[in-house]
């Protein structure tokens, strides 16, 4: 961080999500892309030409530079490896979801963060969107009572067979690529999972192509689904004793919610977002760096642990193991 407080970012990976991050960064004050690296040099060159900063020939070159923070936008199987290396090099790390393939890897990342005294956060975008924050504020002042049921899901039927989501070696599957969002919603409103039951199926490549997860939490029950071979709606329901909330499609990029009360009142909430949406989590992360924080009070390490423990349990029920596990 230079004297003006501007935070320099190193980007690891130059695919679709890295482009979305860079677009969002344009809406974050006092932040810039300084270095970018990916295994494909041509993709890095195109990325730098569009968004600025310098191209790096190796990952180590990013770590040896003066960047303050590293955003990891690679495939799932490399998240833990790159996160640990960046933290050990003294960089703060914002890592795309899922933070790691499993709980064992997550504990290694968090241990490295503690040892290095650096900030680590899983890039789980929903809680930072204006609509989600507005919903939290509304329910604090006009509650539906304690939320006791979370129902959410999304299944996408037109994913190409060549997509990394279908790659066992790269940590694909519906649970880690889509279901992790639903896991977040469950633990955010209901607390830690106490029991997880899963039904689903594995596809030809060995990853889960559909999963239905029922979980019991400290404060209630969650009904979740995710898939790569069916077309399923992407809204969410939060139910309490005094009413319920529908967060309309696509709930993970929330724009609109309807609060329906048992007394007949209906409140419509609408909050558009700018910059593609990733800018809100990035701005929060930058504020944490400036404050010297080592953990987000919103996307906590405990939430990451609870989410990945749910996917671990769900994968075990389906018999899905990744190479090396």
N, C-alpha and C positions, 0 to 999 in steps of 0.2 A: 504494500500500500504506500503510494507516494505521499508527498507532503500535502497535496490537495485532498487526500483521502480517497483517491480513485483506486479501485481494486482491479488488479490485472488477472485475467482468467487464462488458464491453459485448458484447451479442449482436447479430450482424448476420444477419438472417433469423429468421423465427418459424414455420417449418414443422415437419415431423415430427422431423427430426434435432435441431433446436434444443430441442424439448420433451424429447427424450431426454437432451440435455446438461444441461438445467435439472434434470431429475429426478436425474441423477447428481450434480450439484453439491451437492445436499442431503446427500450422503455424504462430501463433501470438507471437511476442517476449515479454518476461517479463510478461507472464500471465499464470495462473494455475488454475485448479479446486481445490477448498479447501473443499467445502461441497456440498452434494446433498441430496435432499429430494423428495419423491413422496409418494402418498397414498399407493402404492403397495411396501411393504418392499423388496420383492424378486427382483423387477426390480431395486431398488436402489442398492442392494448388487451386482447384476450383472454389473451395470453401474460403480460402484466404483472399482470393480475388474479389469475392462477393462481400465478405464481412470484415476484412482487414486483419491485422496482426501478421505474424511471421509463421511460415511453415517450418516444421521441425522434421528432420530425417528419422529421428528415433524418439521413443518415449522418454528415454533417459535425458535427452536434450531438453524436453519440456521441464523435467524435474530439476535440471541444473540451472534453469533460467530463474529470473526474479519474479515469476508469477506468484500471486498470493494464494490463489485457490485453483483447484482442478475440478472440472466437470467431466464425469465419466459417462460417455454416451456410447459405449461399446455393447456387444452382445452379452447376454446374462452370464455366460460361463467365465468371463474375464473380469467381472466387477470386483470380486474380492482381491484378486491379484493386483490390479491397478490401484485400488483404494489403499491397500496396505503399503504399497511402494510409495505412493504419493504422500501419505501421512508420515511415513518414516523419513521422507525427504523434507518434512517440515511444511507441507502444504495443507491447507484446509480442503476438505473434499465434500462435494455435492455429487452423489452417485445416483444414477437413474434407478428406478424401480425395476425389478426387485433388487434390493441392496446386494444380496448374495443369493447363491443357489439354495442354501440351507442354513440352519441355525448354527452349525459348527463354524462355517465360514464367517457368519456375522459376528460371532464372539471373537474370532481372530481379528477382524477389522476393528471392532470396538476396543479391544485390548491395545491395538497399535495406536488408536486415537488417544487413549488415555496416556500411554507411555510417551507419545510425542507431544502431548498437550495441544492438540489441534482439533478443530471443529469438524465433526462428521455428521452429515444428514442425508437420509434417503430422500430422493426427489419425488415426494408424493404430493402432487399438485392440488388436489381438491380443496383441502382446508384453507388454502390461501386465496381462493377465488373470491371476488366481491360478494357473489350471491351466497356462498357458504358462510362467510363471515356475517352477512346480514341476517341469514337464517338463525345463526347462533344468537345474535343480539335480540332478534324478535322473540325467540322462544324463552329467553331470559326474562323478558318483560311481560310476555303474554304466553305462558307455557301450555303445553299439551300434557304436562305431568312428566314423570320420569319415562324416558323411552324404554320400552320393554321388548320391542320387536324391530329388527332391521331386515328388510327384504330388498335384495338388489341383484342385478345380473346383467350380463351382456354376452351374446354369442354372435359371432361374425361368420357368415357362411361362404364368403367369396375370397378367403385368404388363399393366395397362390400356393401351390404345393412346394414351390422353391423358397418360400418365405422362411426365415430363421425360426419362426414360431413352430415349425414342424421338425426342427433339427434337435435330435436327442443330444448330440455332442455339444451343441451350443446352448443347452439349458432351456429349450423351448417348451411349448405346451400351454394350454389355456390357463392353467392355474397360476403360473408365474407371469405370463404376459397380460392376462386380463383379470383373473381372479384376485390378484394381489390388491387391486383397487377395492373390490368388494370386501376383502379381509380388513382393509383399512377402515371402511365405513363401519363395519361391525365392531371393531375394537375401539373406535373413536367414540361411539355412542353407548356401547355396552360393556366396555372394559375387557379384561383379560379373558381368553377362552378357557373353559374348564373341561369341555368335551367336544370332540369333532367327529361327525359321522359323514361319510362320503360315498356317493355312488357315481359311477362314470365309466368311461371306456378309453382305451388306448387305441391309437391309429396305427397304420402300417409302419410309420417311422419309429414307433415306440413311445411317443409323447401322448399326453392326454388330449383328446380332441373334444371331450365334453366332461364336465364334472358338476354335480349337484352336491353342495355342502350344507349340512345343517349343524349348527354349533350352539352350545350353551355357554353363556358368558356370565360374569359376575352380576350383571344387571338385566339379563334377558336372553332371548333366543334370536338367532340369525338364520335366514334362509337365503342362500346364495347360489348362483350358477354362473358358469362361464363355458364358452365353447368356440371351436374353430370349424365346425361343420354344420351348424344350424343357424338360422337367422332369428335372433332373440332380442327383444326390446331392451333398451338400456336406461330404464328409469329406476327410481329407488323409493322405498316406503319406510318411514319412521313412525311407529305407532306408540301412543301413550294413552293413559286412562281418560284424558280430557279431549283427545282428538288425534289426528294423524297428519303427516306431511308427505306430500308427493314431490320429490325432486325430479323434474321432468327430464326426458332424454336430451342430451347425453349427460347423465348425472355427474360424471367425473370431470366434465367441462361445464359446470352448472351455470345456467342463465336464469332459470325460472323455477319457482317452487310454489305449491299451493298448500296452505295450511287450513285444514277443515276441522272445525271444533264440534264437539258433541252438542253444543247449544245452538247449532245451526249457522254460526258465523263462518265465513270463508274469507281468508286473506290471501291475496296474490302478491308474491314477491318477484321482482324482476331486476336483475343487475347485469348489464352487459359487461364484457371484459375486452381488454385491448391486448395487443402484442402477442396473440396466440395463447396466452394464459400462463406460460412457464415463467414469465417475468415476475409474477407475484411471489413464487417460492424463492426465486433468485434474489429479489429485493430483500426479502426476509433474511436470507442467508448472509447477504452483504451487511445488513444491520447487525447481525450476530457477530460477524468478524470484527466490526468496528467497536462493538461492546466488549470484546474479549471473551465471549461466551464459548463454551465447548460442547453445548448441546442445545437444540431447539426446544423451547417450552411447548411448542405446538406439535411438531413431528419429532417426538421424543425417541430415544433409543429403546425405551420400553415398548413403544408401539411397534417399532421395527421388529423387535424380538417376538412380540405377540403375533404379528402378521406372518412372519416366516415360520413360526411354530405351527400355525394353522396349515400352511402349504405343505410343510413336512408331514404332518399327520394325514392330510388328504392324499399326498403322493404315496405314502406308505399303504394306505387302504387300497389304492389302485395298482400297487405293485410297480410304481414308476421310480426307477433309480437312474441317476445320471452317471456317466463314466467317472470312475474315481471315487464314487461314494461307497 
